């Protein structure tokens, strides 16, 4: 075995050991990074679940508000209709009063003539 073969063989062994150590360190670091990522994903999922719960609560409050708003709107419309009908009756009453007045005047003129 010549010197070149000897150096090449021992360097190859040295580099293989170095590569194996690097791979195990990389694997260890990869496992650590995976654990950190999994923890971050779980925390993000917890935050999203809390936001979903908050949205569900807001939805129920909004639904209750919308229901009350619809009820109030119906009451206002009913009151507006009642006011319109009352105004119409008042106008009809005034017209009837005027017609009775005109009728009475015509009757009294007819009697005097």
C-alpha positions in Angstrom: 0.0 0.0 0.0 1.5 3.3 -1.0 1.3 6.5 1.0 -1.5 8.0 -1.2 -3.7 4.9 -0.7 -3.1 5.0 3.1 -3.9 8.7 3.3 -7.0 8.4 1.1 -8.3 5.4 3.1 -7.8 7.2 6.5 -9.2 10.5 5.2 -12.2 8.7 3.8 -12.8 7.1 7.2 -12.3 10.4 9.0 -14.7 12.2 6.6 -17.3 9.4 7.0 -17.2 9.7 10.7 -17.6 13.5 10.4 -20.5 13.0 8.0 -22.1 10.6 10.4 -21.7 13.0 13.3 -23.1 15.8 11.1 -26.1 13.7 10.1 -26.8 12.8 13.7 -26.5 16.4 14.8 -28.7 17.4 11.9 -31.2 14.7 12.9 -31.2 15.9 16.4 -31.6 19.5 15.3 -34.4 18.4 12.9 -36.2 16.7 15.8 -35.8 19.8 17.9 -37.2 22.0 15.1 -40.0 19.6 14.5 -40.9 19.7 18.2 -40.9 23.6 18.1 -43.0 23.7 15.0 -45.5 21.2 16.5 -45.7 23.4 19.7 -46.2 26.5 17.6 -49.0 24.8 15.5 -50.7 23.7 18.7 -50.6 27.2 20.1 -51.9 28.6 16.9 -54.7 26.0 16.9 -55.6 27.1 20.5 -55.8 30.7 19.5 -57.9 29.9 16.5 -60.3 27.8 18.7 -60.6 30.8 21.1 -61.3 33.1 18.2 -64.0 30.7 16.9 -65.6 30.6 20.4 -65.6 34.4 20.5 -67.2 34.5 17.0 -69.9 32.1 18.1 -70.6 34.3 21.1 -70.8 37.4 18.9 -73.1 35.5 16.5 -75.5 34.7 19.3 -75.5 38.3 20.6 -76.0 39.6 17.0 -78.8 37.1 16.4 -80.5 38.3 19.6 -80.0 42.0 18.6 -81.4 41.3 15.1 -84.4 39.6 16.6 -85.1 42.6 18.9 -84.4 45.0 16.0 -87.0 43.1 13.8 -89.6 43.3 16.7 -89.0 47.0 17.2 -89.2 47.6 13.5 -92.6 45.8 13.3 -93.9 47.8 16.3 -92.8 51.1 14.6 -94.5 50.1 11.3 -97.6 49.2 13.2 -97.6 52.5 15.0 -97.0 54.3 11.7 -100.0 52.5 10.1 -102.1 53.3 13.2 -101.2 57.0 13.0 -101.9 57.0 9.2 -105.3 55.4 9.8 -106.1 57.8 12.6 -105.1 60.7 10.4 -107.4 59.3 7.6 -110.3 59.0 10.1 -109.7 62.5 11.3 -109.8 63.7 7.7 -112.9 61.7 7.1 -114.5 63.2 10.2 -113.7 66.7 9.1 -115.1 66.0 5.6 -118.3 64.5 7.2 -118.6 67.6 9.4 -118.2 69.9 6.4 -120.8 67.9 4.4 -123.3 68.0 7.3 -122.6 71.8 7.6 -123.2 72.2 3.9 -126.3 70.0 4.0 -127.7 72.0 6.9 -127.1 75.2 5.1 -128.7 74.0 1.9 -131.6 72.6 3.9 -132.1 75.9 5.7 -131.9 77.9 2.4 -134.4 75.5 0.9 -136.8 76.1 3.7 -136.5 79.9 3.6 -137.1 80.0 -0.1 
